[in-house]
Amino acid sequence: MSCRRAFPAMCNSRGGALFLLLLHSVVVALVSAQGSNKTSLWPTLSGKPPLVIARGGFSGLFPDSSSVAYAFAQQVSLPNVILWCDVQLTKDGTGICVPDVKLENSTDISVVFKNRNKVYDVNGTPTSGYFSLDFTLKELSNVVRKSEFS
């Protein structure tokens, strides 16, 4: 196969020079796109990595304050993520992460423990519901966390 049949524009000196210029431009563009090996600065005021606080864990996909939500938040976030939960105490003094004072708002406790709801003053208002201080940790292990969207 001759040069004139395969690449007729490149057989003269102008075509060859144009091809070399185009090849050079492509190589320069590819090398530039790779960037440098330096770690880029964080776009924060101090230049340090941002502080990530996962309130309730990754509660967009999993039930708020569930162990699955916290585990997933740790896996997909920065290494120094801070996990924040609303702690409620159980009858036996154990702290649990529950997003609401009333357990029925985030669990199926009303199905598991029927007729064990009580009335307490919450911020000066009589409030009826299932509260963590009426149950032990062992009892609450039978309760399933639910999503607010379910």
Protein Blocks (a to p, Z undefined) as FASTA:
>chain_A
ZZklmmmmlmpmklmmmmmmmmmmmmmmmmmmnopabdcddfbfkopacddddehijakl
mcehiaklmmmmmmmmcfkbccdddddddfkopacddfbfblklmpcklmmmghiaccdd
eehiacddddfklpcfklmmmpccddfkZZ
